[in-house]
Structure formats: structure tokens, C-alpha cells
């Protein structure tokens, strides 16, 4: 996973990655989120197929540069020079799940880190 890469690069102690469930459950108060975002050097989102999300906008509102993938709706509100050009060559087809309309994020190896 990404944290293995960060550890190999020797920067794992410098990365803050809040658990998404904490964000979804309003774990952080808005004023705390502003403090957290403002402490970052950069906000990075490497998710494929993301819809419009608040974290990129919140990071930019706090003056934090945002970097994302070119293949998402981020193209609508992110400067082209801050979008990573990438190909979804690492995507796997998600397994079929009875009773589910969509595959969960854990069903798709988006970046291919599981092969590290």
C-alpha cells in the first residue's frame, strides 16, 4: 500500500492520512479540519473515478496546493498543472457482489500497490 512506499522513501513519519470513516462521521469539527489542512504541505488524492468531493476544495480554501488525477471530476476545479496524467492500466475488474449495485473501494486495486 502507499504507506509502504512512504516508508521506503523515508517520509512515513511526515505523512498524515486521516481515516476516511472519521471524516465521513464528522469526527473532526470544521475548525479542527482547517487546522489540520493548514499544517499540510500538499493535499494528494490518487483516487480513480471520484466525484466532486469536499476535501480538495477544503484543502485549497486553506491555501494548501492540491494534486489529483486527471481522470476524475477534479478537472473541473483543479488547475491542469496540478493534475497527474495517468492511465488506469492497474485496474482490476471488481468481483461480482450479489445485492450490491457498486463495488466498494476495497474491491478494486486502483494503483497496483498490492503487488509491492
Order of alpha helices (4+ residues) and beta strands (2+ residues): alpha-alpha-alpha-beta-alpha-beta-beta
